[in-house]
Every structure is written in structure tokens, then in C-alpha cells.
Amino acid sequence: MPGTLNSPRTQPPGPRGHWLWGCSRELQRDPLGFYERAWREFGDFARVRIVPGMYLYMLFRPEDVEQVLVRNHRNYRKPDFFNKPLGSVAGRGLVTSDGELWKTQRKLAQPAFHRDRLAVLGVTMAEAANSFVEELSQHPAEQPLDIQQAMSRLTLKIAGETLFGADLSSEASSLGGAFKTAFEHVHLRMNNQMLPPEWVPTAENRRFRKAKAILDRVVEEMIQARRRENVVRNDLLATLLASRDDETGQGMSDTQLRDEVLTLLLAGNDTVGAALSWCWYLLGQHPQIQEEVAAEVRSLPDGRAPTVADLPALPLTRAVFEETMRLYPPAPGQPRQTLGPDELSGYAIPKNAYVMVCQWVIHRHPEFWTEPDVFNPRRFLPGADEGRPKFSYFPFGGGPRSCIGQHFAMMEGILILAAVLRRFRVELIPGQTIEPDTTFTLKPKPGVNVRLWPR
């Protein structure tokens, strides 16, 4: 329900920045550093001047996040500066759609992520992960490997097989380049509202259109090939094609289906691949924790490769994946825009205001986390979260607009970690300078170079 607005305080404190462009340039140049500085200098709620007359309200407390994402979620939409650039890639899929269209699409897509469906897809994930490990065994141990690129290839393979029932390995190079170009284009447009329209044939727009054409081609070819088949399949595409609205009996149009499939392909490849890359970066820095996880995995009966049925027996492996997303959440901040006034932390928030829920800061807030900058997966072992506010940790968002694929991503991440650590000790090459890349999904830049030593 909306805030009471009975006795709101004056405007919250925050930086004003330059007289003309406010804090926009600093926010674009170093968003993570800016989030931290705003919190340290102004506390758990900051009003940031972007340009004259435009402000961004930055939220650093779980209760405010819960108000925005859950209790009064109908008052908050994803703003156009987010939806339009991303929509140029993914159309009007679940991430970018709003209102009735979003409700309809979410309802149609939900069966694809039912627990029983995920169990079937988990078999495909485990097989792909174990096959990938066999390929890694052919890599010379002394030769460095960019494990970020390796994770991207693997998650693309899994996305293709679980979504389409098809191996996209032959498309890996072109799709990888297309993803990179598309995300750079989205980032550029999110942070610069004065660029020429996409129909103007600038060099940037031409590069983007070429990348978009590659993504559309792969998706549309898969959909059309499936429509011509008479074979029963168990992948996500089959579930999406079969989904019907309970009231109208209608399924997805070809355009809606393409947008949802492309959204799932983007998210399934990019988010999990990035999170796993950070896992190897952190486990490489903490070899003792890595050995404890490996021991957990290798204690499975008969030393067998992990399967979906083994997930409950891998609590520390799961905790590593969760702790990694605490320190390096795929989306370090999520923007929203108010449809009407509200009250947050006692401050009046006007209609059409921009707010940012900041995972990057909340996930490291010392009020909710002991030694917040330390990699400590035991925080996420069963029972360890007692007393912790719900929205002190929300790597997949929350409320009705939470990521529909979060359980898919968790299952995939755990199975891949377990499959690799069962066979290899991962050594981080010393002397690397690795920084968070905020272009879109939070990735390690320029990559994570490791050596894989057989166990």
C-alpha cells in the first residue's frame, strides 16, 4: 500500500554536482564507486541531482526496497531510459514490458519454470556441464585459460539445449560478438539520451543493427524449425509454444514468442556466465574454501558426477554461488519511476521521480553483514540467515517482477561449480588486474585467467 505521507521530512540530503550536468557524468563513469560514495557521505537515503530539475533517489535500506518492489509495487515502473534501449534488443519481453502485456506474458511463461519442468531441464544442464568438463580435461594444465570465456560458451550451450533443444556451439562466436555489441549499445543509450535515433545510419547504429540481425536470425530460425516439426520435446520453447491463457485460450503471437525467447537467451547466457566467472575469481583467491567445496562434491556416493537429485547434498556449493552474487550481483542497481507520490524512509517522493534500489551497497551494508567485504559463503548455509532482513539480499530482484528464471539460474550455477571442482583445482593466475565491468550485467574485466589442475 502507498506510504502515509502524513508527516514527511524535508528533502533527503545528497550531492548536487556540476551546475549543469549534476552528477550524471560521475554516475556514468563509475556507478559502483558513486553508489558507495553517496551512501558513505549522505547515509541510507540520498537525493542525487542528475540535471537541473531531475533527481535520482538512491535507496540503501531493505525496508525501502521492499516498499518499492513489493508493498507498493504497482506505483513503480521501469523507466523509459531503461526499457527503450533494452527493448531495442529484446523487444517487449518480460524484462521490458509493463501492465497487462506483462501480466499476460508472465502467466504464459510461468509453466516453463515450474518445479517439475526445471527438474527435467536440470538433467540437460548436468549432462552439458559434465561434457564440458571432459573437454576441459584436454586443455594443458600449465596453459592459462580465460575461464570467463569458457563459462560464456558453456552457459550458451546450456541455454541453447534447454531453450531450443539445440546445440548453439557453432553459433558461439557470432552470438558472443552480437551479445557484446548489443549490450554496449544498450549501455550507451541508457546513459546518453541525446544520441541520434537508431534509424539514423551512424557507425554505432549500423553495428548494432548487424548484431541485432544475428540474434533475431538465430531465434527465428529455431522457432520456425520447431513449428515445422512433429516431434514432442521437453525444452522451454516447447512449453512456451504450448502455453495458453486460461481465460482466452490464446497463446503467444510470433512476435511475443520471439521476444520472450530472445529475453531468456540473453538472460540465461549472460547472468549465469557472469556470476560463475566471479565465483572462480573468488575461489581462486580462497583455495581453502575451494577445497572444502571440492570435498563436499567428491563425497557424493560412488564419487559420481553431480545431478539435480544431489543438489540438497551440496549446501556449501550453493552458498558459494549465493555469496558470490552478494558481492557481485548481476544487476548492482535497479531503476524505477513512480506513477504517483509515495513515502520512503519518511521522505516524500513525488510523482514521476526516479529511484534506484542499490544491491551493490545493500549487499555490503555493515548493519546487515558482518565483515561485508569478506568472501564468506557460510553466511548462506542453512539457518545462517536468521534475523537478516529479507531485502538485505536480492540478486534476482523481488516481488512480482522478480526474475522468472532465478531457480533455473541457481540450479545451473551449482551444477557447473560442482562438475568443475569435482575434476579440477582452479588456480588464479597471479598479477591480474580485474575490475567490475558495468556495461550491462556485472562481469569481471578483462576476464579471469586460471590454470586447471586435475585432481
N, C-alpha and C positions, 0 to 999 in steps of 0.2 A: 504494500500500500504506500501511497505517497508520504513524504515527510510532512510533519505537522505545520511547519512554517509559523509556529506561534511566537517564538522569540528568537529569530536568527541573529547571529552575531554580525558584526561588520564584515567586510570582505576579508578573506584569508590573506596572509602575507605571501610574498613571492617576488621573484626578480622581474624587473621591468626591461632590462636590456637596453639595446640601442633605441634612440628616439623614433626611428622609422621602422626597422625590421624587428624590433624587440629581441626576443631570444630565439627567433626562428633559425638563424644560421648556426648558433651553438647547438641547438637541438638536432639539426640535421647532421652536423659534423660529428658529434659524439653523443648520441642519445643516451647510452648507458651511463656515461660519466655525468651527463646533465641530470638524469633522474637522481643519481646519488647525491650530487651537489645540492639540488633543490631540497631533498629530504634533510640533509645534514644542516643546511643553513636556515630552513624555514619550518622544519617539523613535519608532522604526519599529514599535512594538507597544504598544498601550495597552489597559488593562482599565478600562472605564468603568462606574461604578456607576449603574444606572438607578433602581431602588428597592431597599429592603432585601432582600438575598438574590438579586438579579438583576443580572447583569453583561453587558456587551457587549464582546467582544474585537475591537478595531479593527486591521485588517491593512494595513500600508503598504509591504510588500515583495513584489516579484514572485514570489519562491520560495514564500512563504506562500500567495499567491493560487493558484499552480499546484498546491500541495498540496490546497487546498480544492476547486478546480474540476476538477482532472484526476487527480492521482495517487491521491487518496483520496476521489474524488467520491461514492462510494457511502455514505460516512459523513456526508454533509451534505445536508440537505433544505431547501427553502424553508420558513420558519416560518409557523405559522398566522396570526400577526399581519399577514403579507403576503398569504398565499394566500386567506384568507377574505374580506377586503374586496375584493380584486381579483376573486375568484371570484363575488362578488355581481353583477359586471358581465359578466365573460367566461365564467362557468360553469367547467367543468373542461377548458379548452383546454390547449394545450401549455405555456403560461406557468405555469399554476396546478396542473396535475395532477402526480402522482408515481407511482413504482413501475411496475407492469405496465401500468396505463392509459396512462401517459406513453409507455412504450416502444412500445405498440401504435399510439397516435396519431402518434407521431413517424415510425414506419415507414410508416404510411398517407399521411402528409402529405409525406414526403420527395420523392416523384416530382414533386410540383408545383413543386419548386425545383431540379430537375435543370438542368444547364447548357443543354441543348437547349431546355427549356421557357422558361428565362429569356431566351434569345435571341429567342424568339417574342414574349414579353411586352415585351421591350425596344423592339420596333417600335411597340407601343402607347404606351409611355412617351414615345418620341421624338415621335410624332405629337401626343400631348397637350401636350407641352412647347412644340412649335412653334406649335400652335394658340393656346396661352395667350399666347405672345409676340405673336402677331398682335393679340390682344385688348388687350394692354398698349400696343400702338402707338397705340391710340385714346385712351389716358389723356393728358391735357395734361401736358407735360413739367414745367411750372412748378408743378403742383399736387402736394402731398405725397401719398404712397401708403404705407399701412401694409403693408409687404411681408410681415410675419408673417401677416396675414390672407390676403394673396394666395397665399402658399405653402400655407397650410392648404386653401384652395379647390382649388389645383392638385393637391396630393397626395391630396385626397379624390376628385377626378375620376379620377386615375390608379388609385387603389385600387379605385374602382368599376369601371373599364373592364378592369383586369387581373384582378380577382377575379370580377366578375359579368358582364363584357362589357356593362355598362350605365353610362350617364352619370348620376351622382348629383347633378349640379349643382342640380336642382330641390329636392333634399333638403338642400342645403348649410347653409341657415340653421338648420333644425330639428336636423340631425345635429350641427352645430357646437355649438349650445347644449346638446344632450344629452351630448356628449362632455365639455364643460366641467363640467356639473353632476355627471356620473358620476365624473370624476377628483377633483373637490373632495370628493365623498362618500367615495371610497376613501382619500384623504389623511386626512380627518378620522377615519375608523375605524382606520386604521393607527396613528395617533398618540394615540388615546384609547380604551382598552379598557373604559371604564366607561359608554359610551353605551348607551341602551336598545336592545333588539333591533330589527332592521329591520321586524318586523311591527307594532311599536308605531306608531300613526299620528301621530308628531311631524311638525312642518312640514318638517324636514330629510328624514325618511324619505319623506314624500309627494312632495317634489320629486325625490328620487332615483327612486322608482318610476315617476314620469311620464317621466323621462329614459330609464330602462331600457326602458320600454314602446316608446318611439320607436325605440331601437336594435334591439330584438327584432323589431319590425314590419318594418323595412326589410330585415333579414337574412332573416326567414322568408318574406316575400313574394317575395324574389329566389329563394330555394331552391325554393319551391313552383312558381313560374313556370317554373323550369328543369326541374323534374320533369315538367311537362306538355308540354314541347317535344319535338320530334323533329328538332332541329337540332344538327349537330355543331359544337361551339365549341372554342376553344383557350385559354380562360381558366383561372384557378386553380380555380374552382368545378367546372368540367368534370373536371379532373384529380382533385379530391377525391372527386367522385361516382363516378368510375370506379375509384378505388384499392381494391385487395383485398389482404387478408393472404395471404402466400404459403402459410402453413400451414393456415389455416382457411377461406380463400376468402371471408371476411366483409368487408364494407365498413363505413363509419361509420353508426351509427344517426342518426336525425334530430336527436336532442339533441346527439350528438357533433359532427355536421356544423355545427349552428348555433353551438356553442361555438367551434369552430375558425375558422369564417368570421368570427365576431364578433371573435375574438382577432386575426386577420390584418387586419381592417378597422381596429381600434383601433391596432395597431402600425404598419400601413402608412401611415396618415394622420398619426399623432401624432409618431412618431420622426423621420421624414424631414423633415416640415414644420418641426419644431423645429430640427433640425440646419441646414437651409437658412437659416432665419431668422438663426441665429448667423453663418452664412457671410457674409450681406450686411452684418451689423453689423461684422464684422472686415474685410471687403474695403472697406467704406466708410471705415474708419479707415486703410487702407493702399492708397491709389489706385495706387501704383506696381506693387504685386503684382497688383491688379485688371487693370491694363493689360497686364501680361505674360501673364496668363491669357487675356485677350481676344485678344491677338496669336496665342497658341497655337491658339485655336479658329478664328480667322479665316484661319489658314494652311492649313486643310483644302482639298483640291483643289476648284477652281471656287467657293470661298467658300460651299460648300453648308452647309445645316443639319446638325448632327452626328447621327450614327446610332450604333447599337450597334457596327457594324463600325469606327467611328472611335475607340472607347474606348482602344485601345492607343496611339493618337497623341496622347492628352491626359493625359500624366503629371502636369503641373503642376495641371491642373484637379482630377484625382483627389487630389493632395497637399493642395490647399486643403480639400477635404471631410474628409480624414483629420485634418489639423491642427486643423480646427475641432472635430472630435469629441474630439481630445486635450484641448483647452482647455475644451470644454463637452460632456462626454459625456452622451448622452441619459439614462443612469442613473448618477448620480455615486457611488452606493454600492449594493452588492447584499448583502442579508442571507441568512444561512444558519443552520441549527441542527444541532448534532452529534447523531448517533444513538448514538455511542459515544465513548469518550475518544480523544484524538489528541495530537500534539505539534507545536507551531508555534513556530519561532524558539527552540527549546529549552525552551519553556514547556509545562507540562501543561495540556491543555484538557479539561475534564470532559464527561461525557455531558450532553446537553440544554443545552449552552451556546450562546449566540447569538454569531455572528461577523459582522463586516461587512468585505467587501473594498471598499476605498475608491479607486475610479477617480479621483475628484476630486483626491486627494493624489498617488497614484502617477503619474498623468499629468503632474504638475507637480513631481515629485521631482528635485532638482538632481543627485542621483547618476546619474540616467539621462538627463537632458535638460539641454543647455546653454541658459542663459537661458530657464528653463522657462516664464516668464510672457509671453514674447515670441511673437507670431504669426509663425511661420517655416515655411511649407509645404515648403521644401526639405529639411526633415528626412525627408520621406516620398517623395522622389524615389528611383528605383531605385538600390539599393546604399547608400543613406544610413543604413540601419538596422543596418549591420554591427556586431556586438558588443553590441547592445542586448538586454537580457533580454526574452524573449517576452512575459511578462505585465507589462512596463512600459507596455504599451498594449493595452487590451482593451475598446473601447467596446461591443462586442456580447457581452460575457461570454467564456466559454471552456469547453473540454471538451465532454462530451456534451450539456450543457444550454445551449450557445451558441445565439444567435438563429438560427432556421432561415431567416430572411429577410434575413440580412446581405448576401448578394451582390445580392439584389433591391434593397435599400436603397442600396448603393453605386452600382449602375448608375443608379438613378433620380436620386440626388443629382448625379452627374456630368453626366448628360444635361440636367438642368434648369439647372445652373450654366452649362453651355456654351451652351444655347439662349438664355438671357437675355443673357449677356455678348457673344454674337455681335452682338446688336442694340442693346444699351444700355450706357451708363456709369451706374453706380449711385452716386449721391451721398447720403451720410448727412446728414440734416438736423442742423445743429449745435445744441448746447444740450440734447440729450435726456439724461435720467437713466434708464439701462437697467440692470436688475438681474436676476440669475437667479431664476426662479420655480421653486421646488422642489415645487410641489403634486403633480406626478407626473413626467412627462417634463420634463427641464430646458429651460425656454423663457425667452426674453427678455421681461421685464416692464417696462412695459405693452405693448410692441410695438416695432417698428423702422420709423420713418418715414424715407422716402427720396424722392429725385426721380430719375426715369429720363430720361436724356438720350439721344436717338437717336444712333447712331454714323454 
